[in-house]
């Protein structure tokens, strides 16, 4: 199972590929916390599938940075 991380306005084809959900969330966490240092916010979606051709436009999970700096991962 492959996980694709798609930031807010990216096309699905431009999403980043990860071997695990944890790796994708860790990457998002680093990016979101860096942006938060400059009062910027970002959201992302996770798409799970066997290949980029098989995943749907609609995400499996939505990621955001919580009010205390933790990562919120909501299943859609």
SULBEL-V419589 format. One record per pair of residues at least 4 apart in sequence whose ideal C-beta (glycine too) atoms are under 6 Angstrom apart, sorted by the first residue. I is the first residue (numbers start at 0). GAP is how many residues later the second one is. Records with the same first field share a line. If there is no record, write none. Layout:
I = GAP ; GAP
This chain:
2 = 15 ; 18 ; 21 ; 43 ; 45
3 = 11 ; 13 ; 43
4 = 10 ; 11 ; 19 ; 39
5 = 4 ; 9 ; 39
6 = 37
7 = 34 ; 35
9 = 4
17 = 5 ; 6
23 = 22
24 = 46
27 = 4 ; 16 ; 35
28 = 42
31 = 10 ; 33
34 = 5 ; 7
35 = 29
42 = 21
43 = 19
44 = 14 ; 17
45 = 14 ; 15
46 = 8 ; 12 ; 13
47 = 12
48 = 5 ; 6
49 = 4
58 = 17
60 = 12 ; 14
61 = 12 ; 14
62 = 10
63 = 8
65 = 4 ; 6
